[in-house]
Amino acid sequence: MKRGDRGPEVRQLRDNLARLGLLEETLSDGFDRAVEQAVRSFQQSRGLTVDGHAGDQTFRAIDEAHWRLGDRALSFSANHLMRGDDVAALQNRLSGMGFDIGRIDGIYGSGTARGLAEFQRAAGISEDGTCGPATFSALARLARTVTGGEPQTLRIEAAIGRSGPSLTGKTVVIDPAGDSQALVFGLAESSLVFDLARRIEGRLFALGVSAYLTRGEASPKEGDAERAAFANRSNADLFISIHLDSHQNPHASGVATYFYGNDAHGAHSIMGERFASLVQKEICARTQLLDCRTHAMTWELLRRTKMPAIRVECGYLTSPTDAEQLALPAFRDVIAEAIVVAIQRLYLPGDRDSETGTLRISDLRRLN
């Protein structure tokens, strides 16, 4: 939905925005300038692409945002996962008390159900994995029992340490996400991102990594949920989505890397942020691409993946300078090497790490 649209769906959108305090309540069913501004404000606050349009992801996120812990009973259903800010609040509460629920993502999955059941057992109430009145009361009575650091962060860092510095035996899923075949400066995003993905795949394979692509060269790109599910089924250690950006302004240029993070939920992927930072720094140290920094976002692909996941925008295809470099196979080799080196550095202990931009693939073979 966008400005100028009308109908019952717009009416529901307006009601949800009004409940969130982003829009004055009226009887209108039109998508006007005020609605567009409210949608933009919401998208900005929730780490969504800010375009003022209420697509599926934005509409769903606005609906999720109005739930508060205690508004409804929460339970796990594999066929219909409950989602909302109340789920995120429950996850925050359980994680803060030391129960392992996985990532705080506002989705009531099996990990949240297990963590809640453990809490119920510890609190001496019915251990049914459903958050109802008795569980709400128990949560309100009990304060945080863990101090000295976020428990989930400590678990993740410990798991990385136990896995060791070698890449051999690790699994990485690479997502050549750009699917546009339109030519810009004679280049097609679909061909370039697939070529980049294959270059990364080949280098990882040589280091003993099980590397998988989410699609074949001639295969259409599946939706975010399907690609995230593929990575989860693969028990991947890392997930990398490769994109090329575009903009109507030809001066827009540079590389940016994104990880899962949601300020409204007070949670983000610790290892995803660290991984994104390493990739961003390695690419910028080895190329002349403008540093557009790392950013936390709540895109479904980053939200649904259970492992550290990033999305790398490897330049603007609509920028003459970026496109000129991306057209060169040697330049794509440099980006691929930068990403592989960042993967290795993620697992290296501090005393074995090297300065940004100095490691080469030949150095990684000695480490593995």
Sequence and secondary structure as in RCSB ss.txt:
>XXXX:A:sequence
MKRGDRGPEVRQLRDNLARLGLLEETLSDGFDRAVEQAVRSFQQSRGLTVDGHAGDQTFRAIDEAHWRLGDRALS
FSANHLMRGDDVAALQNRLSGMGFDIGRIDGIYGSGTARGLAEFQRAAGISEDGTCGPATFSALARLARTVTGGE
PQTLRIEAAIGRSGPSLTGKTVVIDPAGDSQALVFGLAESSLVFDLARRIEGRLFALGVSAYLTRGEASPKEGDA
ERAAFANRSNADLFISIHLDSHQNPHASGVATYFYGNDAHGAHSIMGERFASLVQKEICARTQLLDCRTHAMTWE
LLRRTKMPAIRVECGYLTSPTDAEQLALPAFRDVIAEAIVVAIQRLYLPGDRDSETGTLRISDLRRLN
>XXXX:A:secstr
  TT BSHHHHHHHHHHHHTTSS   S  B  HHHHHHHHHHHHHTT   SS   HHHHHHHHHHT  TTSS B 
  TTS  BSHHHHHHHHHHHHTT    S  SB  HHHHHHHHHHHHHHTS  SS B HHHHHHHHH      SS 
HHHHHHHHHHHHH S  TT EEEEEE      EETTEEHHHHHHHHHHHHHHHHHHTT EEEESS TTS    HH
HHHHHHHHTT SEEEEEEEE  SSTT   EEEEEEEETTTTEE HHHHHHHHHHHHHHHHHS   EEEEEEE  H
HHHH SS EEEEEEEETTSHHHHHHHT HHHHHHHHHHHHHHHHHHHS GGG   TTT  HHHHHHH 
